[in-house]
Amino acid sequence: MVSAIEYVIRIYNLLKGVNNVKEKLKQKDPDAIKLGVIAAAAINFPALFDPVQTHPGVVVVAIAARSRVKAEAQVARYKLEAAKVYDSYEEVLQDPDVDAVYIPLPNGLHHKWALKAMRAGKHILIEKPIASNAAEAQEIQNCAKETGKIALEAFHWLFHPAAHRVKEIVESGKYGHLTATFSKMVIPPGGIFADDIRFKYELGGGASMDLCYVLSSSLYYASSPDNVKGVSFEVLSTKPQLSNRDKRVDENMDTTIVIRNADSSRPPVMCTTVCKMVLPWYLGFIPQLWSLTPMVVLELEEAKIEFSAFCAPFMGHKIIVTDKSGKKTTESCYTNGPIWGRRGEAWWTTYRYQLEAFVDRVRAAKKQEEYHGPWVELDESVKLMEIMDAVYEKSGMPKRGTE
């Protein structure tokens, strides 16, 4: 079944002329990074296959799924001419041509296959969240250090220039220190079905896991640059809505968390998050379409910043800064951000920016060179999983992967 996000990306590509770019890219670089994929997941097209089709430095050469038929269907549908179809994930990991592996498996399987892939000599791009809990995330970080392999949690929104521009405003000091954040993300009614893996505890399901963008944004903006490891936090309150099918799974989750930095000159940041996989109908029959735009609101001592569509800013976003006098400025940032500089195109999706960074990092590792672009360090991934664990504990629910 074709996912809704695939339809969105295909329409986006049509409107932005991306298909013309794909047509012109006939030849991949001689040193293109060779990717293997384990799972024929619905996310594969927007997160990987689509950006690969506009990047000359990477090619998909292998794919495996629980059903060979599904893997073959993706190869045919997405015209992956260079891809071999394997009968098992292990065969992808053993393919000597594969440099790196994309892992879009259910959350509960990320840890197992991340370790297997790195120990097989592969770099890895892992869908978010990186694991089921903080202990598993720490094991992935340890394995990356032991094997010398690159492991990236696919928080694609953190690679877009708009996210970097907002961080630049926060850190500029122009409006004083950050004191509070609010992050919201919801899935529209009918967006996922009752049998979806996101409702299955044993596969790492739950709103706090699937919509962890809200916690990611809280940590990203509240933490001082380059020292997320020094962050401490306390989950002050949670308000879960539990699944009727499994009380270990949160369909919706509201949280209040205070984040403190090692730098004592920065005040504590009060972070409020709202994530809903099951959005109730207004008055029982009206879809709450007005609630669908993902949003981050940042309160500084001298201003408020509103960042709309933060997790998919390529679709259209606004960065609105309102200072204490009421003066309002509005901007957007698709290219020429503070980290990427002049690299990038206005039509690049967050996934395309993410792929650019991943390929650059793998190439740098091959040449034993340093990488200086945007990145999600594993310290950040581990810290985020610690927060997610604490949210479940505060809610009286088991951490994922412990039962």
N, C-alpha and C positions, 0 to 999 in steps of 0.2 A: 504494500500500500504506500502511495506517495504521501509524504508528510506535508502539512500545511506550510511549514517553513520552506520546503522546496518550491512550492508554488510561488511563495513570496519572492524568493531569490530569483526565480526564472522571470517573473514580471519585472523585478528590479533590473536584471541584466538587459532585458529588452528595452526598457526605458532609458538606461544609461549607455547603451551601445556596447555593452561588455561582450556580446556575442561576436561583434566585429573584431574585437581584440583577440578573442580566442581563435578566430579564423586565420588571423595573420600570424599567430604563433605556431608555425609549422615544425620548428626544430627546437629540441631541447639542448641545453648546454652539454658539451662533452663530459663535464664533471658533475652533471646533475645528481643530486641526492636521490637515492633509490629507496622508495617507501614501500613497506608492507602494511597491510591492514588486517586486523583480526576482528571479525564480525561484520556482517552486512547490515549495519545499523541504519536507521532512517536519517540520522545526523550526518552520515558520511558525505552526502552531496554538498550541503551548505558549508560544513566545517572543513572539508578536505578536497573532494573531487573538483568542486567549482573553483576554489582558489588555485589548485594545482594547474588547472587549464589556462591560467593567465600568468603562470610563473615559469620562466625558462629553466630555472635551476633545480627543478624537482619533478620526479615522475613516479607514478604508482606502478610497481612491478610485481606485486603479489597480493592476494587476498584469500582469506579462508572464512568460512562461516559454519555454524552447526549444520546447515543445509547447503550442500554444494550447489543446488539449484538456485538458491538465493544469491550466492556469490556470483554465479554465472550470469544471473539476471542483472546484477549491478554492473558487471563488466560490459555487458551488451548495452544496457540503458545509457551508461555514462561514457561509452566509447573509450574504455581503458585498454587500448590496443596492446600496450606493453605488459599487461598484468597476467601473470599465471594464476590459475585457480587451484588452490590446494584443498585437501580433504580435512585438514586439521590445523589448528593454530600452531602447533609444534613445528609443522613443516615450514610455515612462514618464518619462524624463528631460526630454523636451520638452513634457510636459503642463504648461501654465501653472497649473493648479489644484493641482499637487503641491507641497507645502512641503518635505517631507522624504522620504528614500528608505531603506527597510530592505533591507540587502544580506546575504542568507543563502546566497550562492553558495559553491561549493567554495573552500577557503582560497586556492588559487593564483590565483583571479580577483578577490579582494577589492581589491587595489591598483588594478588597471585601472579597475574600475567605481566605486570610491570617488573617484578623480580625475575621472572623467567626470561623476559626479553633482554634485560640488562645483562644477566648472567650468560646469555647466548651471544653477547657482544653487540647488542643493538641499542642505539639511542631511542628514546621514547617520547611520544606526545600523548598524554593521557587526558581523556575527557574529565571535566570537573564533576564532582569533587574527586580529588586525587585518590581517595581511599574511603574505607568505611568509618575509620576513626583515627585519632591522632597517633596511636601506637603503630598502626599500619603505615601512616604517612611518614613517621620517623624511620621505619624500616626501609621505605623506598629511598629516603634521603641517604641513609647509611649505605645502601647498596649502590647508589649512584657514586658516592665517594669511593667505595671499595673497587668498583669496576672502572671508574673513570668515564662513565657514560652520562650523557645529558638526559635529564628527565624534566619535562615541562608540563605543568598542569595547564589545561587549555582554557584559561580565563581570557578568552579572546578580546573582551571589551577593554582590558588593561593595555592592549597594544594600539588602541586607536588614538590619534592625536587629540581628539576632544577630551578624553580622560586625562591626558597629560596637561592640556591647557588648564583644566579646572584645578589640577594639583598645583600647577605653577601659580595660579592666582592665590590659592590658599597659602602657599609657602612664601609668597612675595613679601609678606609683612605689611602690605599696604592697608589691609583692613584688620590688623591685629591677629590674635590667635584664634584658631578654630575652637569652638566650645561645645557644639552639638551637631549631630547628623541625623537625617531621616532618610531611609531608603525603602522603596516600595516596589514590589513586582507581583503581578497576578497573571494567571492563565485564564483566558476567557471561557465562559460556559461552553462545554462541548469540546474544549481543546484537548482533553485527554479522557480516556474511557476507563470504566471501572476495573478492567482487567489489565491495565497498564502496569509495567514493571515498577513505576514510581510509587505504587501503592503496596509493594511487596517488601516487607521488612528484611527477609533473607537476602534480597538483592540490593540492600542499601537504600531502600525507598524512604520517602518522606519529603515534605515541603522544604524543610530546612536543608536537605541534601540537594534536591533538584533546583531550588531557587536560591542557592547559596550566593548568588550575585549580591543580594542585599547585605549579607555579612561581609562579603569580599569588599564591597564599596565602603562599608564602615571602617574596616581595617585599613584599607588603602589610604583613605583621606585623613583618618585620625592618627595614623602612625607617622613619626618623623622619617624623612627619607633615609634609606640605607640602614635603618636600625629597627626593623620590625621584630627582630629577635628579642630586643630589649623591652618590648611592649608587655605590660601586664593588663589584666582585665578582670571584671567581675560581672556576672550575669545577675542583674538586680531583679528582673521579673520576666516571666514568659506567660503567654496565653495561647496554648495549643488547642486546635480543634482536631479531635482524633477521628480516625477512620472507623466506621461502624463494622468494617470487615476485620480489622486488626488494630487493637488499641495501642499497639507499639508504633503505629505509623501516624504521623501528623499530616493532615490534609492542608491545614493552614497553621501559621505560627507568627505571633507577634512577640517581639522581644525588646527589652531595655537593658543596655549593656554600657558600662563605663570603661573606657580605655585610657590607660595611663602610659606615658612614655618615660623612658629612662632619663631623658632630659627634663629636669624638674622645672625649668623655666616655662615649659609648655603646660597649660592647665589640663586637667582631666577632660575628656570629651564624652559627653552623654550621647549614646547612639541608640536610636529607635528604629526598628525594622518591622516591616509588614510583608509577609509572603503568603500567597494563597494559590494553591493548586485547584481548589474548588471554590469558585466565586459564587456566593448565593445570589439568587435573582432578587432584584429590588421589588418589593411588594408581592413577591412570589411568582412574578411572570415577566418582569422587565429586565433584560440583560444590562448590567452595569457597564456600558461601553465607556463611560466617562472615567472609569477606574483603571483602564487597561494600559495607559501610558506608563512605562517604568520611570521612576523619578528618584533623584537624589537631591536633597535640600541640605545645604551646609550653613550653619549659623556661626559667623565670626563675630568678634567683639565690635566691629564697626560696619558690618554688612551681612547680607544674606545672598547665597548663591543657589540658584535653581538650575539643575542639569537634567533636562528631560531626555527620555529615550536613552538613558545612560548605558544600558547593556547592548544596544544596537544603534549607536549614534549615526551610522552610515545611512540609515533609513530616514534621517531628518531629525535634528536635535536643536535645542536652544540652550545657551549658557547665559542666564540672566543674573546680573549682579545689581542688587539694590542696596545702596549705602544708607546710613542712619538718617541722612537728610531727606531720603526718599528719591534721590536721583537714581535712575535706572539705566543700565547699559545692557545691550543684547548682542551676542556674537555667536558664531559657530566656527568649528575648526575641523576641516576634513583633510587638510594637508598643511605642510609647513609648521608643524607643531614644535614644541620646545625640545623634544628628544629626537624625532625623526628628521627634523630640518626639512630640506627640500625633497626628501625621498617620499615616494607615494603618489597615488593618483586620487582625485576626488571621488572616484567610483569604487575605490577599494573598500571591501567590507572589513569588519573587524577580524574575520577569519583570514582574509588576505594579508592584512598587516601581521597577524600572528604567524602565518606561514613564512612571511618574509623574515621575521626574527628567528624562527626555528631553523630555517635553511642557513641563514647567516651564521648562527651559533654552531651548527653541525659542521659547516665548512671551516669555520675558525678552528674548531677542535681538531679536524683532520690535518690542518696545517700547523697545529700547535701554536695558534695565535690567540690573543685576547679578543673578546667580544665586547663591544661598547654600546650596543643598542638597548632598547627596552626589553625587560625580562620579568618573569615571575619567579623569584628565587624560591628554593625549597624551604627556606626558613619561613617564608610567608605562607606557603602551603601547609606546613606543619602547624603554625600558629592559628591559621584559620580552622583547621580541624580540631584544635584544642577548644576553640570557641564553640564550634558546633557540638562537640561532646558535652561541654558545659551547659549548653542550651537544653539538650536532652536530659541531662542530670537534674537541672533546675525544674524541668517539667515533670519529673518523676517517671521518666521514660528510659528504657535501656539505650545505651549507645548502639549505633549500628555495628554489626559484626560481632556482638558479644553473646548472642543467644541463638 
